[in-house]
Amino acid sequence: MRHSNKGEKLLRRKFLSAAGALAGGAVVGSSVVPRTALGGAQRPAPSQRVNLAMIGVGSQGLRVMFNFLREPDVHIVAVCDANRQSSDYHQWAHNEFCNSVRRLLGVNSGWEWLSPNKPLRLTQSLTVTSGTAGYQPARQIVEAYYGKDRPSGQYSGCNAYADFRELLEKQSDVDAVVVCTHDTLHAPVAIAAMRKGKHVWCQKPMTYSVAEARKMAQVARETSVATQVAVGNAASEDTRRLCEWVASGAIGPVREVINWSSRPFWPQAIERPSETPPVPEGLNWDLWLGPSPHRPYHPAYLPFVWRGWYDFGCGALGDMGCYSFDTIFRVLKLEAPDWVEASTSEPYPETYPAASIVRYQFPARGDMPPVRLTWYDGGLLPARPEELEPNRPLPREGLMFIGDGGVILAGFTGHKPQLLPEARMKTFQEPPKTLPRRPDIARQWLDACKGAAEKPDANFEFTAVVTEALQLGNVAVRTRERLLWDRAEMKVTNIQAANKYVAPEYRTGWTL
C-alpha cells in the first residue's frame, strides 16, 4: 500500500507538471491558471514543491528550518517538538535567533523575545547566551515568513504538534520530514516516517546505536524513499580531492589515519543530579525521553547538554565523528573494522568521559592495505608528524592520512588538504578530477524527493556503515576493552557484555 500511494502521488505530480508546462500554468480542478498565481514570481508552483515537516525544533532544529525555508521549492506545513516553548536553548552568538529571523524576513527590528541572551554555562571554559525555541516559536516563524509575501501579510497554514506520531498520522499532505531531535529519537522518528512513505532528512549522528543504524538502512531500502544525513562534507570539493589524491598514489598506500576533535563543548564526566525539580510547563517529559529508560526530569539533561549522557547522546565521537569519518570512509573505501578499543580519562557510570582515545583496525580492501584509525577528543592531540615544520603548531582539530610515501594534513573534515612537508605541496601537481561533482546535500535530497534517480551522497544506506563504526567506538569507550567485531552477525565476539550496548533495549511502549 505504501508503494501504491507513493506511485499515485508521483503520477499526480507528473500530470500536474506536464499540464502546467503545456498551458504555461498550473491545473486547479478543470481549469488552467497562470503559474505565478499559485507559485509566485520566485517560487515554483505547489505541484513542484516538497511539503516538509520539521520534527525537533530546538536550537539546531531552528537553524536547519531557516535554511529549508529559504529553498524556493520547499513548503513547511508542520512543526513538532516535545517542548512547546522555553528560553533555555543555547545560541552560538549574541542575538543569534533574533538576528536569524530578521534576516529571513528582511526586517531590521522585532523578534527580540527570541534572544533573551541570558548566560548559559556549558562547561568551565564555555558560556553562551540563551534563546527561545520549541514548536510555538517555530510555527510563528514559519507563518511570518510565508505571510510576508501575501497581500494580507497573514498566513496560518503551519500546524504544530508535540508528538511526531500524531503528526505522521494526521498530516497526509507531508512529503518529507526533517528530524532534528536528540539522538535517541532519530531512529524511531525516521523509521516511522519512512514506513509512512515520507522522505527523511536526519541530523547527525544518524542513530544512537549500531542496531538502529542497521535497521534504518534496511527500512530505507525497503521503502525506496529519499534519505540524507546532515553531513555537508559528503558533497564537498575537498572530500573529492582527497579521494583523487589518495587514489592517484600521492602519498602511496595509506596505513594510518589520525583524527582529533576539540569537543566536547557540553558537560561530560559528571554524576546524575539528585534533585527532582518539577517538569516545566509545556514540556512533555515522557515523550522527550522516548525509548530511553525513565528518570526524573532535571535541566542537567536538556536542552543541548543531553549529548554527554549515555542514555540520550553519543558524546564527542558520535557527534563530530559523523563528519570526519564520512570523509575517511570515502577516501579509503572503509567498511566494518576488525576490532576497536578505547582508553579514556576517569570513567563515569552515566556520562561520557572528559577525554578519550579510540583506535580502530580495518582490514585490507582490494589492493588497499589494512588501516589503523585513531580518534582523539577532549583536547587531546596526537604526536606531531616529523614532516611538520618545527615552528608550525598542530591545529586544534585536524585529520592526517599517513602513507608509505608521505603525509596529508587537513582540517577536521578534510578541508584544505595539503602535503607535508610544505615544500612538497608547492611542487605537487593535482591529479585529474575523476569523480563527479554534485550540489550541496540539501539540494541533492530535495531533488531526490522530487524524483531524481541519483541517491543523495549521505543516504542512510551509506551512512549506516559509518555510523555502525562510530557507535561501536562508543561501546569501546564504555567497556574500555578491545572489542572483536563480527559485522555479519552484528555482535562483539569476545566480550558478550558489550552487546547490550550494540542493541540497547527500548523502554516499554517503544519499538522500531
Rosetta blueprint (number, residue, H / E / L):
1 M L
2 R H
3 H H
4 S H
5 N H
6 K H
7 G H
8 E H
9 K H
10 L H
11 L H
12 R H
13 R H
14 K H
15 F H
16 L H
17 S H
18 A H
19 A H
20 G H
21 A H
22 L H
23 A H
24 G L
25 G E
26 A E
27 V E
28 V E
29 G L
30 S L
31 S E
32 V E
33 V E
34 P E
35 R H
36 T H
37 A H
38 L H
39 G H
40 G L
41 A L
42 Q L
43 R L
44 P L
45 A L
46 P H
47 S H
48 Q H
49 R L
50 V E
51 N E
52 L E
53 A E
54 M E
55 I E
56 G L
57 V L
58 G L
59 S H
60 Q H
61 G H
62 L H
63 R H
64 V H
65 M H
66 F H
67 N H
68 F H
69 L H
70 R L
71 E L
72 P L
73 D L
74 V E
75 H E
76 I E
77 V E
78 A E
79 V E
80 C E
81 D L
82 A L
83 N E
84 R L
85 Q L
86 S E
87 S E
88 D E
89 Y E
90 H E
91 Q E
92 W L
93 A L
94 H L
95 N L
96 E H
97 F H
98 C H
99 N H
100 S H
101 V H
102 R H
103 R H
104 L H
105 L H
106 G L
107 V L
108 N L
109 S L
110 G L
111 W L
112 E H
113 W H
114 L H
115 S L
116 P L
117 N L
118 K L
119 P E
120 L E
121 R E
122 L E
123 T E
124 Q L
125 S L
126 L E
127 T E
128 V E
129 T E
130 S E
131 G E
132 T E
133 A E
134 G L
135 Y H
136 Q H
137 P H
138 A H
139 R H
140 Q H
141 I H
142 V H
143 E H
144 A H
145 Y H
146 Y H
147 G H
148 K L
149 D L
150 R L
151 P L
152 S L
153 G L
154 Q L
155 Y L
156 S L
157 G L
158 C L
159 N E
160 A E
161 Y E
162 A L
163 D L
164 F H
165 R H
166 E H
167 L H
168 L H
169 E H
170 K H
171 Q L
172 S L
173 D L
174 V L
175 D L
176 A E
177 V E
178 V E
179 V E
180 C L
181 T L
182 H L
183 D H
184 T H
185 L H
186 H H
187 A H
188 P H
189 V H
190 A H
191 I H
192 A H
193 A H
194 M H
195 R H
196 K L
197 G L
198 K L
199 H E
200 V E
201 W E
202 C E
203 Q L
204 K L
205 P L
206 M L
207 T L
208 Y L
209 S L
210 V H
211 A H
212 E H
213 A H
214 R H
215 K H
216 M H
217 A H
218 Q H
219 V H
220 A H
221 R H
222 E H
223 T H
224 S L
225 V L
226 A L
227 T E
228 Q E
229 V E
230 A L
231 V L
232 G H
233 N H
234 A H
235 A H
236 S L
237 E H
238 D H
239 T H
240 R H
241 R H
242 L H
243 C H
244 E H
245 W H
246 V H
247 A H
248 S L
249 G L
250 A L
251 I L
252 G L
253 P L
254 V E
255 R E
256 E E
257 V E
258 I E
259 N E
260 W E
261 S L
262 S L
263 R L
264 P L
265 F L
266 W L
267 P L
268 Q L
269 A L
270 I L
271 E L
272 R L
273 P L
274 S L
275 E L
276 T L
277 P L
278 P L
279 V L
280 P L
281 E L
282 G L
283 L E
284 N L
285 W H
286 D H
287 L H
288 W H
289 L H
290 G L
291 P L
292 S L
293 P L
294 H L
295 R L
296 P L
297 Y L
298 H L
299 P L
300 A L
301 Y L
302 L L
303 P L
304 F L
305 V H
306 W H
307 R H
308 G H
309 W E
310 Y L
311 D L
312 F L
313 G L
314 C L
315 G H
316 A H
317 L H
318 G H
319 D H
320 M H
321 G H
322 C H
323 Y H
324 S H
325 F H
326 D H
327 T H
328 I H
329 F H
330 R H
331 V H
332 L H
333 K L
334 L L
335 E L
336 A L
337 P L
338 D L
339 W E
340 V E
341 E E
342 A E
343 S E
344 T E
345 S L
346 E L
347 P L
348 Y L
349 P L
350 E L
351 T E
352 Y L
353 P L
354 A L
355 A L
356 S E
357 I E
358 V E
359 R E
360 Y E
361 Q E
362 F E
363 P L
364 A L
365 R E
366 G L
367 D L
368 M E
369 P L
370 P L
371 V E
372 R E
373 L E
374 T E
375 W E
376 Y E
377 D L
378 G L
379 G L
380 L L
381 L L
382 P L
383 A L
384 R L
385 P L
386 E L
387 E L
388 L L
389 E L
390 P L
391 N L
392 R L
393 P L
394 L L
395 P L
396 R L
397 E L
398 G E
399 L E
400 M E
401 F E
402 I E
403 G E
404 D L
405 G L
406 G E
407 V E
408 I E
409 L E
410 A E
411 G L
412 F L
413 T L
414 G L
415 H L
416 K L
417 P L
418 Q E
419 L E
420 L E
421 P L
422 E H
423 A H
424 R H
425 M H
426 K H
427 T H
428 F L
429 Q L
430 E L
431 P L
432 P L
433 K L
434 T L
435 L L
436 P L
437 R L
438 R L
439 P L
440 D L
441 I H
442 A H
443 R H
444 Q H
445 W H
446 L H
447 D H
448 A H
449 C H
450 K L
451 G L
452 A L
453 A L
454 E L
455 K L
456 P L
457 D L
458 A L
459 N L
460 F H
461 E H
462 F H
463 T H
464 A H
465 V H
466 V H
467 T H
468 E H
469 A H
470 L H
471 Q H
472 L H
473 G H
474 N H
475 V H
476 A H
477 V H
478 R H
479 T H
480 R L
481 E L
482 R L
483 L E
484 L E
485 W E
486 D E
487 R L
488 A L
489 E L
490 M L
491 K E
492 V E
493 T L
494 N L
495 I L
496 Q H
497 A H
498 A H
499 N H
500 K H
501 Y H
502 V H
503 A L
504 P L
505 E L
506 Y L
507 R L
508 T L
509 G L
510 W L
511 T L
512 L L
